[in-house]
Amino acid sequence: MIKVLIERVIAEGLEQPYEEVARQVLSAAIQSPGFISGESFRNLEQPNHRIITVTWQNRHSWERWENSDARKDSIGAFAPILLEQERITLLEPL
């Protein structure tokens, strides 16, 4: 099992469109083989900074989703909403 940490910085005033796209991405991810769970957090110090944690069965499951047309299409909708490119970190338990 792995965790994927995704960090996104939303442009000021675009929080609502971001939430709509984020729901669409989650709905698509849930359908992907190997998806276990996901959580989304807002940084209390920087409200436009979002951190998403997603649990996958293994790295292969994540990479299949990450490279899928469904994710690429979904993530493309984030482009005008984000101030910078999302950062992704893969984590494994010790």
PDB file as gemmi writes it, atoms N, CA and C in Angstrom:
CRYST1    1.000    1.000    1.000  90.00  90.00  90.00 P 1                      
ATOM      1  N   MET A   1       0.850  -1.175   0.000  1.00  0.00           N  
ATOM      2  CA  MET A   1       0.000   0.000   0.000  1.00  0.00           C  
ATOM      3  C   MET A   1       0.895   1.237   0.000  1.00  0.00           C  
ATOM      4  N   ILE A   2       0.482   2.263  -0.766  1.00  0.00           N  
ATOM      5  CA  ILE A   2       1.212   3.528  -0.794  1.00  0.00           C  
ATOM      6  C   ILE A   2       0.237   4.684  -0.585  1.00  0.00           C  
ATOM      7  N   LYS A   3       0.800   5.802  -0.152  1.00  0.00           N  
ATOM      8  CA  LYS A   3       0.051   7.063  -0.062  1.00  0.00           C  
ATOM      9  C   LYS A   3       0.640   8.004  -1.101  1.00  0.00           C  
ATOM     10  N   VAL A   4      -0.229   8.754  -1.744  1.00  0.00           N  
ATOM     11  CA  VAL A   4       0.195   9.785  -2.676  1.00  0.00           C  
ATOM     12  C   VAL A   4      -0.224  11.114  -2.074  1.00  0.00           C  
ATOM     13  N   LEU A   5       0.751  11.998  -1.895  1.00  0.00           N  
ATOM     14  CA  LEU A   5       0.517  13.328  -1.350  1.00  0.00           C  
ATOM     15  C   LEU A   5       0.529  14.301  -2.519  1.00  0.00           C  
ATOM     16  N   ILE A   6      -0.570  15.009  -2.714  1.00  0.00           N  
ATOM     17  CA  ILE A   6      -0.694  15.964  -3.813  1.00  0.00           C  
ATOM     18  C   ILE A   6      -0.920  17.346  -3.217  1.00  0.00           C  
ATOM     19  N   GLU A   7      -0.095  18.303  -3.623  1.00  0.00           N  
ATOM     20  CA  GLU A   7      -0.226  19.678  -3.132  1.00  0.00           C  
ATOM     21  C   GLU A   7      -0.609  20.584  -4.293  1.00  0.00           C  
ATOM     22  N   ARG A   8      -1.609  21.422  -4.046  1.00  0.00           N  
ATOM     23  CA  ARG A   8      -2.079  22.362  -5.065  1.00  0.00           C  
ATOM     24  C   ARG A   8      -2.281  23.741  -4.433  1.00  0.00           C  
ATOM     25  N   VAL A   9      -1.959  24.779  -5.193  1.00  0.00           N  
ATOM     26  CA  VAL A   9      -2.184  26.157  -4.755  1.00  0.00           C  
ATOM     27  C   VAL A   9      -3.190  26.774  -5.717  1.00  0.00           C  
ATOM     28  N   ILE A  10      -4.334  27.172  -5.169  1.00  0.00           N  
ATOM     29  CA  ILE A  10      -5.453  27.677  -5.965  1.00  0.00           C  
ATOM     30  C   ILE A  10      -5.355  29.196  -6.110  1.00  0.00           C  
ATOM     31  N   ALA A  11      -5.643  29.686  -7.303  1.00  0.00           N  
ATOM     32  CA  ALA A  11      -5.676  31.129  -7.537  1.00  0.00           C  
ATOM     33  C   ALA A  11      -6.806  31.754  -6.716  1.00  0.00           C  
ATOM     34  N   GLU A  12      -6.568  32.947  -6.229  1.00  0.00           N  
ATOM     35  CA  GLU A  12      -7.536  33.684  -5.410  1.00  0.00           C  
ATOM     36  C   GLU A  12      -8.880  33.798  -6.127  1.00  0.00           C  
ATOM     37  N   GLY A  13      -9.940  33.464  -5.417  1.00  0.00           N  
ATOM     38  CA  GLY A  13     -11.292  33.591  -5.957  1.00  0.00           C  
ATOM     39  C   GLY A  13     -11.760  32.410  -6.796  1.00  0.00           C  
ATOM     40  N   LEU A  14     -10.906  31.412  -6.978  1.00  0.00           N  
ATOM     41  CA  LEU A  14     -11.284  30.268  -7.811  1.00  0.00           C  
ATOM     42  C   LEU A  14     -11.486  28.989  -6.982  1.00  0.00           C  
ATOM     43  N   GLU A  15     -11.767  29.177  -5.700  1.00  0.00           N  
ATOM     44  CA  GLU A  15     -11.949  28.026  -4.821  1.00  0.00           C  
ATOM     45  C   GLU A  15     -13.149  27.170  -5.226  1.00  0.00           C  
ATOM     46  N   GLN A  16     -14.256  27.806  -5.605  1.00  0.00           N  
ATOM     47  CA  GLN A  16     -15.458  27.055  -5.980  1.00  0.00           C  
ATOM     48  C   GLN A  16     -15.243  26.228  -7.251  1.00  0.00           C  
ATOM     49  N   PRO A  17     -14.708  26.829  -8.324  1.00  0.00           N  
ATOM     50  CA  PRO A  17     -14.423  25.996  -9.501  1.00  0.00           C  
ATOM     51  C   PRO A  17     -13.437  24.868  -9.179  1.00  0.00           C  
ATOM     52  N   TYR A  18     -12.460  25.148  -8.314  1.00  0.00           N  
ATOM     53  CA  TYR A  18     -11.509  24.105  -7.922  1.00  0.00           C  
ATOM     54  C   TYR A  18     -12.242  22.931  -7.275  1.00  0.00           C  
ATOM     55  N   GLU A  19     -13.128  23.228  -6.330  1.00  0.00           N  
ATOM     56  CA  GLU A  19     -13.850  22.164  -5.627  1.00  0.00           C  
ATOM     57  C   GLU A  19     -14.661  21.312  -6.588  1.00  0.00           C  
ATOM     58  N   GLU A  20     -15.263  21.939  -7.579  1.00  0.00           N  
ATOM     59  CA  GLU A  20     -16.051  21.195  -8.568  1.00  0.00           C  
ATOM     60  C   GLU A  20     -15.160  20.250  -9.374  1.00  0.00           C  
ATOM     61  N   VAL A  21     -14.021  20.743  -9.837  1.00  0.00           N  
ATOM     62  CA  VAL A  21     -13.097  19.900 -10.601  1.00  0.00           C  
ATOM     63  C   VAL A  21     -12.539  18.796  -9.700  1.00  0.00           C  
ATOM     64  N   ALA A  22     -12.191  19.140  -8.462  1.00  0.00           N  
ATOM     65  CA  ALA A  22     -11.642  18.145  -7.539  1.00  0.00           C  
ATOM     66  C   ALA A  22     -12.628  17.000  -7.307  1.00  0.00           C  
ATOM     67  N   ARG A  23     -13.902  17.306  -7.218  1.00  0.00           N  
ATOM     68  CA  ARG A  23     -14.915  16.252  -7.058  1.00  0.00           C  
ATOM     69  C   ARG A  23     -14.962  15.347  -8.285  1.00  0.00           C  
ATOM     70  N   GLN A  24     -14.831  15.941  -9.459  1.00  0.00           N  
ATOM     71  CA  GLN A  24     -14.833  15.151 -10.697  1.00  0.00           C  
ATOM     72  C   GLN A  24     -13.619  14.225 -10.754  1.00  0.00           C  
ATOM     73  N   VAL A  25     -12.461  14.745 -10.357  1.00  0.00           N  
ATOM     74  CA  VAL A  25     -11.242  13.936 -10.363  1.00  0.00           C  
ATOM     75  C   VAL A  25     -11.387  12.780  -9.379  1.00  0.00           C  
ATOM     76  N   LEU A  26     -11.915  13.054  -8.194  1.00  0.00           N  
ATOM     77  CA  LEU A  26     -12.103  12.000  -7.194  1.00  0.00           C  
ATOM     78  C   LEU A  26     -13.071  10.939  -7.699  1.00  0.00           C  
ATOM     79  N   SER A  27     -14.157  11.365  -8.319  1.00  0.00           N  
ATOM     80  CA  SER A  27     -15.125  10.406  -8.858  1.00  0.00           C  
ATOM     81  C   SER A  27     -14.479   9.481  -9.889  1.00  0.00           C  
ATOM     82  N   ALA A  28     -13.624  10.042 -10.724  1.00  0.00           N  
ATOM     83  CA  ALA A  28     -12.930   9.229 -11.719  1.00  0.00           C  
ATOM     84  C   ALA A  28     -11.901   8.313 -11.061  1.00  0.00           C  
ATOM     85  N   ALA A  29     -11.177   8.813 -10.071  1.00  0.00           N  
ATOM     86  CA  ALA A  29     -10.151   8.011  -9.388  1.00  0.00           C  
ATOM     87  C   ALA A  29     -10.764   6.819  -8.674  1.00  0.00           C  
ATOM     88  N   ILE A  30     -11.916   7.010  -8.069  1.00  0.00           N  
ATOM     89  CA  ILE A  30     -12.587   5.936  -7.333  1.00  0.00           C  
ATOM     90  C   ILE A  30     -12.837   4.739  -8.246  1.00  0.00           C  
ATOM     91  N   GLN A  31     -13.064   4.990  -9.519  1.00  0.00           N  
ATOM     92  CA  GLN A  31     -13.336   3.926 -10.487  1.00  0.00           C  
ATOM     93  C   GLN A  31     -12.073   3.191 -10.923  1.00  0.00           C  
ATOM     94  N   SER A  32     -10.911   3.741 -10.612  1.00  0.00           N  
ATOM     95  CA  SER A  32      -9.660   3.156 -11.071  1.00  0.00           C  
ATOM     96  C   SER A  32      -9.255   1.979 -10.184  1.00  0.00           C  
ATOM     97  N   PRO A  33      -8.846   0.861 -10.787  1.00  0.00           N  
ATOM     98  CA  PRO A  33      -8.416  -0.300  -9.994  1.00  0.00           C  
ATOM     99  C   PRO A  33      -7.261   0.057  -9.061  1.00  0.00           C  
ATOM    100  N   GLY A  34      -7.357  -0.365  -7.823  1.00  0.00           N  
ATOM    101  CA  GLY A  34      -6.301  -0.118  -6.845  1.00  0.00           C  
ATOM    102  C   GLY A  34      -6.551   1.073  -5.941  1.00  0.00           C  
ATOM    103  N   PHE A  35      -7.543   1.913  -6.261  1.00  0.00           N  
ATOM    104  CA  PHE A  35      -7.874   3.050  -5.400  1.00  0.00           C  
ATOM    105  C   PHE A  35      -8.453   2.524  -4.092  1.00  0.00           C  
ATOM    106  N   ILE A  36      -7.967   3.045  -2.961  1.00  0.00           N  
ATOM    107  CA  ILE A  36      -8.485   2.636  -1.654  1.00  0.00           C  
ATOM    108  C   ILE A  36      -9.261   3.768  -0.999  1.00  0.00           C  
ATOM    109  N   SER A  37      -8.632   4.943  -0.886  1.00  0.00           N  
ATOM    110  CA  SER A  37      -9.317   6.062  -0.230  1.00  0.00           C  
ATOM    111  C   SER A  37      -8.611   7.373  -0.563  1.00  0.00           C  
ATOM    112  N   GLY A  38      -9.285   8.472  -0.250  1.00  0.00           N  
ATOM    113  CA  GLY A  38      -8.694   9.787  -0.466  1.00  0.00           C  
ATOM    114  C   GLY A  38      -9.238  10.795   0.533  1.00  0.00           C  
ATOM    115  N   GLU A  39      -8.399  11.756   0.897  1.00  0.00           N  
ATOM    116  CA  GLU A  39      -8.800  12.834   1.794  1.00  0.00           C  
ATOM    117  C   GLU A  39      -8.236  14.144   1.261  1.00  0.00           C  
ATOM    118  N   SER A  40      -8.952  15.215   1.523  1.00  0.00           N  
ATOM    119  CA  SER A  40      -8.524  16.533   1.080  1.00  0.00           C  
ATOM    120  C   SER A  40      -8.474  17.466   2.289  1.00  0.00           C  
ATOM    121  N   PHE A  41      -7.404  18.273   2.353  1.00  0.00           N  
ATOM    122  CA  PHE A  41      -7.209  19.181   3.476  1.00  0.00           C  
ATOM    123  C   PHE A  41      -6.921  20.593   2.970  1.00  0.00           C  
ATOM    124  N   ARG A  42      -7.314  21.583   3.768  1.00  0.00           N  
ATOM    125  CA  ARG A  42      -6.994  22.987   3.494  1.00  0.00           C  
ATOM    126  C   ARG A  42      -6.009  23.435   4.558  1.00  0.00           C  
ATOM    127  N   ASN A  43      -4.934  24.076   4.129  1.00  0.00           N  
ATOM    128  CA  ASN A  43      -3.930  24.605   5.039  1.00  0.00           C  
ATOM    129  C   ASN A  43      -4.552  25.766   5.823  1.00  0.00           C  
ATOM    130  N   LEU A  44      -4.545  25.690   7.146  1.00  0.00           N  
ATOM    131  CA  LEU A  44      -5.144  26.738   7.977  1.00  0.00           C  
ATOM    132  C   LEU A  44      -4.411  28.075   7.840  1.00  0.00           C  
ATOM    133  N   GLU A  45      -3.120  28.024   7.567  1.00  0.00           N  
ATOM    134  CA  GLU A  45      -2.328  29.252   7.436  1.00  0.00           C  
ATOM    135  C   GLU A  45      -2.418  29.850   6.031  1.00  0.00           C  
ATOM    136  N   GLN A  46      -2.645  29.009   5.042  1.00  0.00           N  
ATOM    137  CA  GLN A  46      -2.749  29.446   3.646  1.00  0.00           C  
ATOM    138  C   GLN A  46      -3.958  28.751   3.035  1.00  0.00           C  
ATOM    139  N   PRO A  47      -5.150  29.330   3.140  1.00  0.00           N  
ATOM    140  CA  PRO A  47      -6.381  28.670   2.703  1.00  0.00           C  
ATOM    141  C   PRO A  47      -6.412  28.247   1.236  1.00  0.00           C  
ATOM    142  N   ASN A  48      -5.586  28.834   0.392  1.00  0.00           N  
ATOM    143  CA  ASN A  48      -5.566  28.450  -1.020  1.00  0.00           C  
ATOM    144  C   ASN A  48      -4.630  27.270  -1.287  1.00  0.00           C  
ATOM    145  N   HIS A  49      -3.962  26.787  -0.243  1.00  0.00           N  
ATOM    146  CA  HIS A  49      -3.055  25.640  -0.367  1.00  0.00           C  
ATOM    147  C   HIS A  49      -3.814  24.387   0.062  1.00  0.00           C  
ATOM    148  N   ARG A  50      -3.970  23.446  -0.872  1.00  0.00           N  
ATOM    149  CA  ARG A  50      -4.696  22.209  -0.594  1.00  0.00           C  
ATOM    150  C   ARG A  50      -3.728  21.040  -0.614  1.00  0.00           C  
ATOM    151  N   ILE A  51      -3.977  20.114   0.279  1.00  0.00           N  
ATOM    152  CA  ILE A  51      -3.186  18.890   0.343  1.00  0.00           C  
ATOM    153  C   ILE A  51      -4.152  17.720   0.260  1.00  0.00           C  
ATOM    154  N   ILE A  52      -3.889  16.835  -0.670  1.00  0.00           N  
ATOM    155  CA  ILE A  52      -4.742  15.672  -0.882  1.00  0.00           C  
ATOM    156  C   ILE A  52      -3.893  14.439  -0.608  1.00  0.00           C  
ATOM    157  N   THR A  53      -4.428  13.505   0.161  1.00  0.00           N  
ATOM    158  CA  THR A  53      -3.762  12.228   0.360  1.00  0.00           C  
ATOM    159  C   THR A  53      -4.651  11.150  -0.243  1.00  0.00           C  
ATOM    160  N   VAL A  54      -4.034  10.292  -1.039  1.00  0.00           N  
ATOM    161  CA  VAL A  54      -4.764   9.216  -1.688  1.00  0.00           C  
ATOM    162  C   VAL A  54      -4.029   7.911  -1.396  1.00  0.00           C  
ATOM    163  N   THR A  55      -4.777   6.912  -0.992  1.00  0.00           N  
ATOM    164  CA  THR A  55      -4.197   5.604  -0.706  1.00  0.00           C  
ATOM    165  C   THR A  55      -4.492   4.674  -1.877  1.00  0.00           C  
ATOM    166  N   TRP A  56      -3.437   4.031  -2.359  1.00  0.00           N  
ATOM    167  CA  TRP A  56      -3.524   3.083  -3.470  1.00  0.00           C  
ATOM    168  C   TRP A  56      -2.980   1.733  -3.022  1.00  0.00           C  
ATOM    169  N   GLN A  57      -3.435   0.680  -3.659  1.00  0.00           N  
ATOM    170  CA  GLN A  57      -2.956  -0.658  -3.303  1.00  0.00           C  
ATOM    171  C   GLN A  57      -1.453  -0.785  -3.494  1.00  0.00           C  
ATOM    172  N   ASN A  58      -0.936  -0.178  -4.564  1.00  0.00           N  
ATOM    173  CA  ASN A  58       0.496  -0.259  -4.840  1.00  0.00           C  
ATOM    174  C   ASN A  58       0.878   0.846  -5.831  1.00  0.00           C  
ATOM    175  N   ARG A  59       2.158   0.947  -6.072  1.00  0.00           N  
ATOM    176  CA  ARG A  59       2.655   1.992  -6.970  1.00  0.00           C  
ATOM    177  C   ARG A  59       2.130   1.809  -8.395  1.00  0.00           C  
ATOM    178  N   HIS A  60       2.053   0.566  -8.832  1.00  0.00           N  
ATOM    179  CA  HIS A  60       1.541   0.283 -10.177  1.00  0.00           C  
ATOM    180  C   HIS A  60       0.116   0.829 -10.347  1.00  0.00           C  
ATOM    181  N   SER A  61      -0.738   0.646  -9.340  1.00  0.00           N  
ATOM    182  CA  SER A  61      -2.116   1.164  -9.408  1.00  0.00           C  
ATOM    183  C   SER A  61      -2.110   2.678  -9.560  1.00  0.00           C  
ATOM    184  N   TRP A  62      -1.279   3.357  -8.757  1.00  0.00           N  
ATOM    185  CA  TRP A  62      -1.179   4.811  -8.854  1.00  0.00           C  
ATOM    186  C   TRP A  62      -0.694   5.235 -10.240  1.00  0.00           C  
ATOM    187  N   GLU A  63       0.383   4.597 -10.715  1.00  0.00           N  
ATOM    188  CA  GLU A  63       0.947   4.997 -12.003  1.00  0.00           C  
ATOM    189  C   GLU A  63      -0.017   4.744 -13.153  1.00  0.00           C  
ATOM    190  N   ARG A  64      -0.806   3.697 -13.052  1.00  0.00           N  
ATOM    191  CA  ARG A  64      -1.826   3.440 -14.079  1.00  0.00           C  
ATOM    192  C   ARG A  64      -2.834   4.594 -14.088  1.00  0.00           C  
ATOM    193  N   TRP A  65      -3.274   5.030 -12.905  1.00  0.00           N  
ATOM    194  CA  TRP A  65      -4.203   6.155 -12.810  1.00  0.00           C  
ATOM    195  C   TRP A  65      -3.527   7.460 -13.241  1.00  0.00           C  
ATOM    196  N   GLU A  66      -2.311   7.687 -12.759  1.00  0.00           N  
ATOM    197  CA  GLU A  66      -1.611   8.927 -13.068  1.00  0.00           C  
ATOM    198  C   GLU A  66      -1.441   9.114 -14.574  1.00  0.00           C  
ATOM    199  N   ASN A  67      -1.213   8.053 -15.305  1.00  0.00           N  
ATOM    200  CA  ASN A  67      -0.974   8.125 -16.747  1.00  0.00           C  
ATOM    201  C   ASN A  67      -2.222   7.886 -17.588  1.00  0.00           C  
ATOM    202  N   SER A  68      -3.357   7.716 -16.941  1.00  0.00           N  
ATOM    203  CA  SER A  68      -4.592   7.431 -17.671  1.00  0.00           C  
ATOM    204  C   SER A  68      -5.133   8.689 -18.362  1.00  0.00           C  
ATOM    205  N   ASP A  69      -5.871   8.465 -19.444  1.00  0.00           N  
ATOM    206  CA  ASP A  69      -6.515   9.576 -20.139  1.00  0.00           C  
ATOM    207  C   ASP A  69      -7.525  10.266 -19.228  1.00  0.00           C  
ATOM    208  N   ALA A  70      -8.194   9.486 -18.371  1.00  0.00           N  
ATOM    209  CA  ALA A  70      -9.191  10.062 -17.459  1.00  0.00           C  
ATOM    210  C   ALA A  70      -8.545  11.084 -16.528  1.00  0.00           C  
ATOM    211  N   ARG A  71      -7.377  10.761 -15.969  1.00  0.00           N  
ATOM    212  CA  ARG A  71      -6.709  11.715 -15.067  1.00  0.00           C  
ATOM    213  C   ARG A  71      -6.166  12.898 -15.850  1.00  0.00           C  
ATOM    214  N   LYS A  72      -5.566  12.633 -16.989  1.00  0.00           N  
ATOM    215  CA  LYS A  72      -5.020  13.740 -17.792  1.00  0.00           C  
ATOM    216  C   LYS A  72      -6.113  14.727 -18.180  1.00  0.00           C  
ATOM    217  N   ASP A  73      -7.272  14.219 -18.562  1.00  0.00           N  
ATOM    218  CA  ASP A  73      -8.398  15.103 -18.901  1.00  0.00           C  
ATOM    219  C   ASP A  73      -8.852  15.886 -17.680  1.00  0.00           C  
ATOM    220  N   SER A  74      -8.968  15.205 -16.551  1.00  0.00           N  
ATOM    221  CA  SER A  74      -9.425  15.858 -15.322  1.00  0.00           C  
ATOM    222  C   SER A  74      -8.436  16.914 -14.854  1.00  0.00           C  
ATOM    223  N   ILE A  75      -7.163  16.570 -14.853  1.00  0.00           N  
ATOM    224  CA  ILE A  75      -6.134  17.489 -14.379  1.00  0.00           C  
ATOM    225  C   ILE A  75      -6.014  18.693 -15.309  1.00  0.00           C  
ATOM    226  N   GLY A  76      -6.281  18.506 -16.593  1.00  0.00           N  
ATOM    227  CA  GLY A  76      -6.243  19.626 -17.528  1.00  0.00           C  
ATOM    228  C   GLY A  76      -7.211  20.733 -17.138  1.00  0.00           C  
ATOM    229  N   ALA A  77      -8.308  20.352 -16.492  1.00  0.00           N  
ATOM    230  CA  ALA A  77      -9.290  21.352 -16.054  1.00  0.00           C  
ATOM    231  C   ALA A  77      -8.752  22.207 -14.908  1.00  0.00           C  
ATOM    232  N   PHE A  78      -7.713  21.733 -14.214  1.00  0.00           N  
ATOM    233  CA  PHE A  78      -7.120  22.509 -13.121  1.00  0.00           C  
ATOM    234  C   PHE A  78      -6.226  23.646 -13.624  1.00  0.00           C  
ATOM    235  N   ALA A  79      -5.712  23.532 -14.827  1.00  0.00           N  
ATOM    236  CA  ALA A  79      -4.710  24.476 -15.331  1.00  0.00           C  
ATOM    237  C   ALA A  79      -5.058  25.944 -15.098  1.00  0.00           C  
ATOM    238  N   PRO A  80      -6.256  26.416 -15.449  1.00  0.00           N  
ATOM    239  CA  PRO A  80      -6.543  27.841 -15.240  1.00  0.00           C  
ATOM    240  C   PRO A  80      -6.868  28.195 -13.783  1.00  0.00           C  
ATOM    241  N   ILE A  81      -6.961  27.195 -12.926  1.00  0.00           N  
ATOM    242  CA  ILE A  81      -7.370  27.413 -11.535  1.00  0.00           C  
ATOM    243  C   ILE A  81      -6.170  27.490 -10.593  1.00  0.00           C  
ATOM    244  N   LEU A  82      -5.083  26.815 -10.952  1.00  0.00           N  
ATOM    245  CA  LEU A  82      -3.925  26.719 -10.061  1.00  0.00           C  
ATOM    246  C   LEU A  82      -2.885  27.785 -10.357  1.00  0.00           C  
ATOM    247  N   LEU A  83      -2.224  28.255  -9.283  1.00  0.00           N  
ATOM    248  CA  LEU A  83      -1.153  29.245  -9.437  1.00  0.00           C  
ATOM    249  C   LEU A  83       0.158  28.592  -9.865  1.00  0.00           C  
ATOM    250  N   GLU A  84       0.315  27.317  -9.560  1.00  0.00           N  
ATOM    251  CA  GLU A  84       1.530  26.591  -9.916  1.00  0.00           C  
ATOM    252  C   GLU A  84       1.165  25.137 -10.183  1.00  0.00           C  
ATOM    253  N   GLN A  85       2.063  24.421 -10.788  1.00  0.00           N  
ATOM    254  CA  GLN A  85       1.827  23.015 -11.086  1.00  0.00           C  
ATOM    255  C   GLN A  85       1.720  22.217  -9.782  1.00  0.00           C  
ATOM    256  N   GLU A  86       0.827  21.237  -9.757  1.00  0.00           N  
ATOM    257  CA  GLU A  86       0.684  20.423  -8.556  1.00  0.00           C  
ATOM    258  C   GLU A  86       1.980  19.668  -8.278  1.00  0.00           C  
ATOM    259  N   ARG A  87       2.219  19.426  -6.981  1.00  0.00           N  
ATOM    260  CA  ARG A  87       3.389  18.653  -6.565  1.00  0.00           C  
ATOM    261  C   ARG A  87       2.900  17.315  -6.037  1.00  0.00           C  
ATOM    262  N   ILE A  88       3.561  16.254  -6.453  1.00  0.00           N  
ATOM    263  CA  ILE A  88       3.169  14.909  -6.065  1.00  0.00           C  
ATOM    264  C   ILE A  88       4.344  14.227  -5.369  1.00  0.00           C  
ATOM    265  N   THR A  89       4.041  13.620  -4.213  1.00  0.00           N  
ATOM    266  CA  THR A  89       5.033  12.860  -3.461  1.00  0.00           C  
ATOM    267  C   THR A  89       4.445  11.478  -3.174  1.00  0.00           C  
ATOM    268  N   LEU A  90       5.230  10.453  -3.484  1.00  0.00           N  
ATOM    269  CA  LEU A  90       4.798   9.079  -3.189  1.00  0.00           C  
ATOM    270  C   LEU A  90       5.408   8.655  -1.855  1.00  0.00           C  
ATOM    271  N   LEU A  91       4.575   8.070  -0.999  1.00  0.00           N  
ATOM    272  CA  LEU A  91       4.998   7.664   0.331  1.00  0.00           C  
ATOM    273  C   LEU A  91       4.704   6.195   0.558  1.00  0.00           C  
ATOM    274  N   GLU A  92       5.582   5.522   1.275  1.00  0.00           N  
ATOM    275  CA  GLU A  92       5.339   4.133   1.638  1.00  0.00           C  
ATOM    276  C   GLU A  92       5.536   3.981   3.143  1.00  0.00           C  
ATOM    277  N   PRO A  93       4.822   3.047   3.749  1.00  0.00           N  
ATOM    278  CA  PRO A  93       4.981   2.839   5.189  1.00  0.00           C  
ATOM    279  C   PRO A  93       6.344   2.239   5.502  1.00  0.00           C  
ATOM    280  N   LEU A  94       6.824   2.539   6.674  1.00  0.00           N  
ATOM    281  CA  LEU A  94       8.117   1.963   7.123  1.00  0.00           C  
ATOM    282  C   LEU A  94       7.912   0.617   7.760  1.00  0.00           C  
TER     283      LEU A  94                                                      
END                                                                             
